């Protein structure tokens, strides 16, 4: 199973572009901060995740600073890359 759910803030948005097939593609960076339990102890977790939204989801008007729950999966950035990127399938806006 390859499923990722991440509650995060949108901290960077690239200009909208299109794939060679004409599909809208939006690249963003998501910042996550939380407290997790690991080995029975609390641990502060902070990370930034590169993510992409394709198709109609790329056109939803995602704004810088938005707090969202992003649901999707992880994949390599390209065939020759080992860097992972989150592909977002669903976005839910969260009020803080």
MMTF fields as JSON, N, C-alpha, C and O atoms, coordinates in Angstrom:
{
  "mmtfVersion": "1.0.0",
  "mmtfProducer": "UNKNOWN",
  "numBonds": 383,
  "numAtoms": 384,
  "numGroups": 96,
  "numChains": 1,
  "numModels": 1,
  "chainsPerModel": [1],
  "groupsPerChain": [96],
  "chainIdList": ["A"],
  "bondAtomList": [4, 2, 8, 6, 12, 10, 16, 14, 20, 18, 24, 22, 28, 26, 32, 30, 36, 34, 40, 38, 44, 42, 48, 46, 52, 50, 56, 54, 60, 58, 64, 62, 68, 66, 72, 70, 76, 74, 80, 78, 84, 82, 88, 86, 92, 90, 96, 94, 100, 98, 104, 102, 108, 106, 112, 110, 116, 114, 120, 118, 124, 122, 128, 126, 132, 130, 136, 134, 140, 138, 144, 142, 148, 146, 152, 150, 156, 154, 160, 158, 164, 162, 168, 166, 172, 170, 176, 174, 180, 178, 184, 182, 188, 186, 192, 190, 196, 194, 200, 198, 204, 202, 208, 206, 212, 210, 216, 214, 220, 218, 224, 222, 228, 226, 232, 230, 236, 234, 240, 238, 244, 242, 248, 246, 252, 250, 256, 254, 260, 258, 264, 262, 268, 266, 272, 270, 276, 274, 280, 278, 284, 282, 288, 286, 292, 290, 296, 294, 300, 298, 304, 302, 308, 306, 312, 310, 316, 314, 320, 318, 324, 322, 328, 326, 332, 330, 336, 334, 340, 338, 344, 342, 348, 346, 352, 350, 356, 354, 360, 358, 364, 362, 368, 366, 372, 370, 376, 374, 380, 378],
  "bondOrderList": [1, 1, 1, 1, 1, 1, 1, 1, 1, 1, 1, 1, 1, 1, 1, 1, 1, 1, 1, 1, 1, 1, 1, 1, 1, 1, 1, 1, 1, 1, 1, 1, 1, 1, 1, 1, 1, 1, 1, 1, 1, 1, 1, 1, 1, 1, 1, 1, 1, 1, 1, 1, 1, 1, 1, 1, 1, 1, 1, 1, 1, 1, 1, 1, 1, 1, 1, 1, 1, 1, 1, 1, 1, 1, 1, 1, 1, 1, 1, 1, 1, 1, 1, 1, 1, 1, 1, 1, 1, 1, 1, 1, 1, 1, 1],
  "groupList": [{"groupName": "UNK", "atomNameList": ["N", "CA", "C", "O"], "elementList": ["N", "C", "C", "O"], "formalChargeList": [0, 0, 0, 0], "bondAtomList": [1, 0, 2, 1, 3, 2], "bondOrderList": [1, 1, 2], "singleLetterCode": "X", "chemCompType": "L-PEPTIDE LINKING"}],
  "groupTypeList": [0, 0, 0, 0, 0, 0, 0, 0, 0, 0, 0, 0, 0, 0, 0, 0, 0, 0, 0, 0, 0, 0, 0, 0, 0, 0, 0, 0, 0, 0, 0, 0, 0, 0, 0, 0, 0, 0, 0, 0, 0, 0, 0, 0, 0, 0, 0, 0, 0, 0, 0, 0, 0, 0, 0, 0, 0, 0, 0, 0, 0, 0, 0, 0, 0, 0, 0, 0, 0, 0, 0, 0, 0, 0, 0, 0, 0, 0, 0, 0, 0, 0, 0, 0, 0, 0, 0, 0, 0, 0, 0, 0, 0, 0, 0, 0],
  "groupIdList": [1, 2, 3, 4, 5, 6, 7, 8, 9, 10, 11, 12, 13, 14, 15, 16, 17, 18, 19, 20, 21, 22, 23, 24, 25, 26, 27, 28, 29, 30, 31, 32, 33, 34, 35, 36, 37, 38, 39, 40, 41, 42, 43, 44, 45, 46, 47, 48, 49, 50, 51, 52, 53, 54, 55, 56, 57, 58, 59, 60, 61, 62, 63, 64, 65, 66, 67, 68, 69, 70, 71, 72, 73, 74, 75, 76, 77, 78, 79, 80, 81, 82, 83, 84, 85, 86, 87, 88, 89, 90, 91, 92, 93, 94, 95, 96],
  "secStructList": [7, 7, 7, 3, 3, 3, 3, 3, 3, 3, 3, 3, 3, 7, 7, 7, 3, 3, 7, 6, 6, 1, 7, 3, 3, 3, 3, 3, 3, 3, 3, 3, 3, 3, 3, 3, 3, 3, 6, 6, 3, 3, 3, 3, 3, 3, 3, 3, 3, 3, 3, 3, 3, 3, 4, 4, 4, 4, 4, 1, 7, 7, 7, 6, 6, 7, 3, 3, 3, 3, 3, 3, 3, 3, 3, 3, 1, 1, 6, 6, 7, 7, 7, 3, 3, 3, 3, 3, 3, 3, 3, 3, 3, 7, 7, 7],
  "xCoordList": [0.857, 0.0, 0.885, 1.873, 0.555, 1.296, 0.288, -0.263, 0.052, -0.897, -0.289, 0.25, -0.38, 0.159, -0.909, -1.513, -1.143, -2.022, -1.159, -0.484, -1.184, -0.319, -1.075, -1.568, -1.161, -1.73, -0.567, 0.425, -0.691, 0.452, 0.025, -1.131, 0.998, 0.817, 1.501, 2.601, 0.859, 1.455, 2.447, 2.056, 3.751, 4.773, 5.433, 6.17, 5.178, 5.732, 4.854, 4.423, 4.592, 3.799, 4.541, 4.848, 4.825, 5.436, 4.342, 3.163, 4.716, 3.711, 3.078, 3.746, 1.811, 1.09, 1.741, 2.055, 1.941, 2.467, 1.654, 0.733, 1.989, 1.229, 2.176, 3.283, 1.736, 2.515, 2.504, 1.705, 3.374, 3.335, 1.971, 1.631, 1.203, -0.137, -1.187, -2.365, -0.768, -1.696, -2.415, -3.395, -1.955, -2.595, -1.989, -0.766, -2.832, -2.319, -1.542, -1.951, -0.416, 0.423, 0.85, 1.394, 0.597, 0.974, 1.937, 1.597, 3.139, 4.138, 4.106, 4.097, 4.088, 4.036, 5.009, 5.491, 5.285, 6.025, 5.112, 4.534, 4.99, 4.138, 5.011, 5.949, 4.701, 5.43, 4.527, 3.405, 5.054, 4.315, 5.052, 6.273, 4.296, 4.841, 3.853, 2.659, 4.366, 3.495, 4.331, 5.559, 3.64, 4.291, 3.836, 2.637, 4.781, 4.488, 5.06, 5.974, 4.508, 5.027, 5.917, 5.487, 7.159, 8.104, 8.81, 9.376, 8.78, 9.393, 8.891, 9.646, 7.597, 6.977, 7.289, 6.894, 7.994, 8.354, 7.835, 7.703, 7.539, 7.087, 8.269, 9.373, 8.013, 9.046, 8.427, 7.375, 9.077, 8.618, 9.087, 10.261, 8.157, 8.45, 8.208, 7.151, 9.193, 9.067, 9.647, 10.736, 8.927, 9.461, 8.794, 7.708, 9.487, 8.927, 8.887, 9.854, 7.765, 7.547, 7.221, 6.331, 7.943, 7.609, 6.39, 6.315, 5.436, 4.207, 3.737, 4.089, 2.938, 2.349, 0.864, 0.43, 0.111, -1.31, -1.508, -1.02, -2.219, -2.429, -3.905, -4.764, -4.187, -5.559, -6.366, -5.845, -7.653, -8.549, -8.069, -8.303, -7.4, -6.909, -5.867, -5.751, -5.117, -4.113, -4.759, -4.105, -6.034, -6.734, -7.639, -8.439, -7.535, -8.452, -8.111, -8.821, -7.038, -6.706, -6.048, -6.32, -5.196, -4.455, -3.652, -2.978, -3.723, -3.079, -1.917, -1.928, -0.921, 0.213, -0.303, -1.14, 0.179, -0.245, -1.467, -1.853, -2.092, -3.278, -2.895, -1.853, -3.74, -3.572, -4.483, -5.692, -3.885, -4.637, -4.344, -3.341, -5.232, -4.982, -4.819, -5.771, -3.616, -3.334, -3.29, -2.634, -3.987, -4.009, -3.499, -3.934, -2.579, -2.038, -1.08, -1.259, -0.051, 0.922, 2.303, 2.436, 3.338, 4.71, 5.197, 4.865, 5.989, 6.598, 7.918, 8.147, 8.789, 10.039, 9.72, 8.751, 10.548, 10.343, 10.399, 9.644, 11.291, 11.399, 11.984, 12.35, 12.073, 12.591, 14.004, 14.33, 14.844, 16.245, 16.523, 17.663, 15.523, 15.704, 15.376, 14.541, 16.044, 15.684, 14.912, 14.461, 14.757, 14.03, 12.537, 11.983, 11.893, 10.454, 9.654, 10.101, 8.465, 7.53, 6.136, 5.792, 5.346, 3.972, 3.073, 3.091, 2.296, 1.284, -0.055, -0.538, -0.637, -1.867, -3.087, -3.24, -3.958, -5.22, -6.421, -7.467, -6.265, -7.385, -6.834, -5.829, -7.489, -7.114, -8.341, -9.403, -8.169, -9.224, -8.649, -7.612, -9.31, -8.848, -9.215, -10.31, -8.281, -8.464, -8.442, -7.563, -9.399, -9.408, -8.641, -8.87, -7.716, -6.869, -7.462, -6.903],
  "yCoordList": [-1.183, 0.0, 1.221, 1.271, 2.191, 3.446, 4.578, 5.056, 5.003, 6.086, 6.998, 6.541, 8.303, 9.295, 10.329, 10.881, 10.595, 11.683, 12.624, 12.203, 13.89, 14.847, 16.143, 16.78, 16.525, 17.824, 18.811, 18.633, 19.854, 20.726, 22.11, 22.35, 23.014, 24.374, 24.472, 23.951, 25.131, 25.358, 26.513, 27.647, 26.209, 27.241, 27.709, 28.695, 27.023, 27.452, 26.905, 25.753, 27.739, 27.32, 27.762, 28.942, 26.804, 27.105, 27.611, 27.334, 28.34, 28.736, 27.495, 26.484, 27.593, 26.487, 26.19, 27.105, 24.919, 24.523, 23.359, 22.883, 22.908, 21.839, 20.734, 21.007, 19.492, 18.358, 18.362, 19.079, 17.575, 17.488, 17.04, 17.323, 16.346, 15.908, 16.989, 16.777, 18.167, 19.261, 19.224, 19.947, 18.397, 18.281, 19.324, 19.414, 20.118, 21.11, 20.432, 19.385, 21.04, 20.493, 21.631, 22.637, 21.464, 22.466, 21.828, 20.842, 22.386, 21.902, 22.804, 24.029, 22.181, 22.924, 22.303, 21.186, 23.051, 22.518, 22.625, 23.678, 21.509, 21.44, 21.328, 20.532, 22.131, 22.069, 21.446, 21.893, 20.407, 19.693, 19.856, 19.71, 20.16, 20.238, 19.527, 19.828, 18.581, 17.89, 17.266, 17.353, 16.639, 15.883, 14.439, 14.166, 13.521, 12.107, 11.302, 11.746, 10.116, 9.192, 8.182, 7.51, 8.078, 7.108, 6.42, 7.086, 5.103, 4.32, 4.781, 4.823, 5.129, 5.531, 6.945, 7.349, 7.703, 9.067, 10.059, 9.729, 11.292, 12.33, 12.854, 13.025, 13.101, 13.637, 14.718, 14.505, 15.883, 16.944, 16.614, 16.318, 16.668, 16.326, 17.557, 18.184, 17.891, 18.974, 18.486, 17.912, 18.71, 18.334, 19.166, 19.717, 19.238, 19.858, 18.793, 18.057, 18.715, 17.679, 18.346, 19.193, 17.96, 18.401, 17.616, 16.404, 18.309, 17.653, 18.219, 19.34, 17.435, 17.879, 17.535, 16.528, 18.397, 18.159, 18.257, 19.191, 17.3, 17.274, 17.371, 17.083, 17.777, 17.835, 18.926, 19.994, 18.641, 19.622, 20.06, 21.198, 19.166, 19.498, 20.623, 21.404, 20.702, 21.757, 23.119, 24.15, 23.13, 24.38, 24.869, 25.779, 24.288, 24.62, 25.918, 26.311, 26.588, 27.872, 27.753, 28.558, 26.776, 26.598, 27.854, 28.389, 28.325, 29.585, 29.351, 28.414, 30.213, 30.206, 30.426, 31.301, 29.655, 29.783, 28.969, 28.914, 28.328, 27.512, 26.293, 25.676, 25.962, 24.745, 23.685, 23.883, 22.555, 21.532, 20.142, 19.916, 19.233, 17.807, 17.308, 17.318, 16.872, 16.365, 14.847, 14.275, 14.198, 12.744, 12.34, 12.879, 11.392, 10.952, 9.796, 8.942, 9.779, 8.685, 9.233, 10.35, 8.438, 8.815, 8.152, 6.999, 8.889, 8.347, 9.066, 10.15, 8.453, 9.111, 10.331, 10.338, 11.361, 12.595, 12.318, 12.912, 11.42, 11.039, 9.631, 9.057, 9.089, 7.725, 7.561, 6.52, 8.575, 8.468, 9.062, 9.02, 9.607, 10.264, 9.299, 8.407, 9.492, 8.739, 9.624, 9.149, 10.906, 11.839, 11.54, 11.329, 11.524, 11.256, 12.551, 13.599, 12.454, 13.568, 13.014, 11.913, 13.782, 13.372, 13.775, 14.926, 12.838, 13.125, 13.229, 12.252, 14.411, 14.667, 14.263, 14.665, 13.453, 13.042, 13.781, 13.881, 14.3, 14.953, 16.035, 15.828, 17.183, 18.279, 18.71, 18.974, 18.777, 19.289, 20.485, 20.366, 21.628, 22.823, 22.7, 22.255, 23.101, 22.985, 24.385, 25.188, 24.67, 25.953, 25.773, 24.822, 26.705, 26.612, 27.435, 27.489],
  "zCoordList": [0.0, 0.0, 0.0, 0.733, -0.795, -0.892, -0.755, -1.746, 0.491, 0.759, 1.802, 2.81, 1.548, 2.465, 2.754, 1.834, 4.039, 4.475, 5.294, 6.233, 4.935, 5.597, 5.848, 4.917, 7.127, 7.47, 7.432, 8.137, 6.605, 6.376, 5.928, 5.578, 5.95, 5.44, 4.083, 3.902, 3.137, 1.824, 1.968, 2.245, 1.776, 1.993, 0.692, 0.695, -0.402, -1.689, -2.804, -2.76, -3.801, -4.965, -6.221, -6.39, -7.096, -8.396, -9.339, -9.119, -10.374, -11.372, -12.024, -12.239, -12.324, -12.975, -14.319, -15.082, -14.601, -15.904, -16.433, -15.769, -17.613, -18.261, -18.718, -19.183, -18.583, -19.054, -20.579, -21.18, -21.221, -22.687, -23.231, -24.38, -22.401, -22.804, -22.565, -22.853, -22.033, -21.807, -20.477, -20.291, -19.541, -18.225, -17.287, -17.178, -16.602, -15.656, -14.524, -14.023, -14.125, -13.061, -12.147, -12.602, -10.853, -9.861, -8.874, -8.22, -8.763, -7.803, -6.575, -6.69, -5.399, -4.139, -3.14, -3.329, -2.078, -0.941, 0.265, 0.535, 0.994, 2.174, 3.419, 3.454, 4.448, 5.724, 6.783, 7.023, 7.401, 8.449, 9.775, 9.838, 10.839, 12.195, 13.117, 13.117, 13.899, 14.846, 15.952, 15.956, 16.882, 17.936, 17.781, 17.734, 17.702, 17.505, 18.66, 19.355, 18.852, 19.86, 19.155, 18.217, 19.61, 19.058, 20.217, 21.083, 20.238, 21.315, 22.681, 23.653, 22.739, 23.997, 24.447, 25.541, 23.616, 23.997, 22.966, 21.787, 23.422, 22.516, 21.711, 22.229, 20.438, 19.549, 18.674, 18.072, 18.601, 17.718, 16.306, 16.081, 15.366, 13.972, 13.107, 13.181, 12.292, 11.319, 10.007, 9.984, 8.908, 7.601, 6.516, 6.698, 5.377, 4.183, 3.106, 2.911, 2.409, 1.402, 0.07, -0.01, -0.966, -2.317, -2.77, -2.573, -3.376, -3.804, -5.133, -5.502, -5.852, -7.116, -7.126, -6.566, -7.774, -8.021, -9.527, -10.163, -10.092, -11.544, -11.877, -11.043, -13.1, -13.589, -12.903, -12.583, -12.681, -12.064, -10.688, -10.283, -9.966, -8.626, -8.675, -7.73, -9.766, -9.929, -10.148, -9.991, -10.51, -10.838, -9.716, -9.934, -8.517, -7.429, -6.707, -5.781, -7.114, -6.499, -5.146, -4.256, -4.973, -3.724, -3.426, -4.306, -2.187, -1.801, -0.846, -0.049, -0.94, -0.027, 1.392, 1.613, 2.345, 3.737, 4.089, 5.257, 3.102, 3.371, 4.214, 3.994, 5.168, 5.949, 5.343, 5.22, 4.965, 4.247, 4.793, 5.47, 4.485, 4.632, 3.205, 2.425, 2.866, 1.531, 1.593, 2.464, 0.671, 0.605, -0.77, -1.788, -0.792, -2.068, -1.898, -1.03, -2.746, -2.72, -3.04, -3.54, -2.746, -3.029, -4.306, -4.583, -5.087, -6.302, -6.535, -5.998, -7.346, -7.717, -8.572, -9.332, -8.435, -9.199, -10.708, -11.478, -11.125, -12.532, -12.606, -11.58, -13.784, -13.94, -13.398, -12.829, -13.568, -13.153, -11.777, -11.314, -11.122, -9.826, -8.69, -8.836, -7.563, -6.352, -5.375, -4.333, -5.706, -4.843, -4.914, -5.993, -3.739, -3.681, -3.734, -3.267, -4.312, -4.355, -4.063, -4.492, -3.335, -3.046, -4.206, -4.643, -4.698, -5.718, -4.982, -4.409, -5.007, -4.241, -5.064, -6.218, -4.441, -5.059, -4.481, -5.123, -3.263, -2.574, -1.656, -0.975, -1.64, -0.751, 0.04, -0.522, 1.366, 2.246, 2.997, 3.649, 2.913, 3.622, 5.097, 5.44, 5.966, 7.409, 8.003, 7.689, 8.85, 9.571, 10.856, 11.603, 11.115, 12.32, 13.431, 14.526]
}
